[in-house]
């Protein structure tokens, strides 16, 4: 098996969990690193249904690449869908804006939201809200909140933002957060995280909640948890002995995504050679293929 073939197979299997869209994904969450504690904290601080109708919310998830940020915001959004009577979910988490200017990105987000709202609100309302973009973009979001309150008073708009906004862009979303509006964002850039941690608490108020959820590095034992978890829904693949997990898997994976790719990759390679269990040679072949694949890109 060559590097490109293996990479293609892994991409089909190693995707972020999105239970807010695909409900069956919810049962695939595992208590890896500190994600479970962060999610429990979110649930404990976001369980008052009435609060969403009297205040806005900005939740930003921080952590390294592949640490589970997208899966976290979808899990939190799923919780809100279960908690609240009616949720309008706008998922932009798989879209990456090429614009870097914060106002252009916010205006594009606003247009994307209105494009998806066309199915539940009158076209004339959408046209009127679009006209608000000719002025201040933050005021446009406030007008959106006011309009939704009049048209669908029980509904809460939950928006999963395009990944990697700048700290300045997040600050603008914090300023635009109004009752019945919930924004989720994910950041991995260290500098933007630091600036956000400095600036965003200034927007906290009784009418506006700003919460950071940090997802961290893997801890000892996470490899075993993931191997056992994947085995439940990736049946028919070779098993991985505990000593291989401890000596090879956990030492060569620094994030949830890398751990998942490595765990699946070595099993696919072992199956390729008709083995019933994974051996050190499969791990070495995987690492070699991935290294050569990166050099060829």
C-alpha angles and dihedrals in degrees: 000000000000127000096256094051092049092046090052092050091049094048089056090055106031104066129135115270111251108184091160085068103021105035094193089068091071093078091055096069115115128197094250124161110327097321093106092054091048092050092048089052090052092050092047092051096041106048101101105099094194091055092070091060094052102038141031126236136215116185118182123187118207131194145107126298111291094013095125102265096139091046089050096053090047091050090051091048089051089054090054091049089055094043102045128062096232129012128182104205120201111186114199094149094109094050122087118201116220091205114095098186107103096221093048090050092049092048090050090050090051092051092048090052092050091047090059094042091061089088093062107028132054118270091237090058091051090049091051092050091048088056088059088068089071086075133033112344093211090054088050090060090047090052089050090056092048092048094050090049089057098042102037108012095177096050127096121202112223115190124190101203129219108273126264105023116178121253089251091053092049089050089055091050089049089053090048094050110117135166112299091022121108121178125192121193137175128211133183102163106106095213093049090047092053093048092047091051088054100043108032099063086066089070095056112118141141088271096044132048120199115186132176120205113194120202113196144193124303119270131214111286096031090105092059092046092053095045090053093043095050091047089064094064103019097063125170096043126116116273124247116229116229093244091056090050092051100040101035115012101048094041094055102043122077100173140031092256094050091045091051093047093047093047093051095037096058091047092052090050092048089051089051089062091043094247122153094211135034117253135192089264090064092053091048091048091049093051091046093050093048092048092050090045092055091048090053095053 
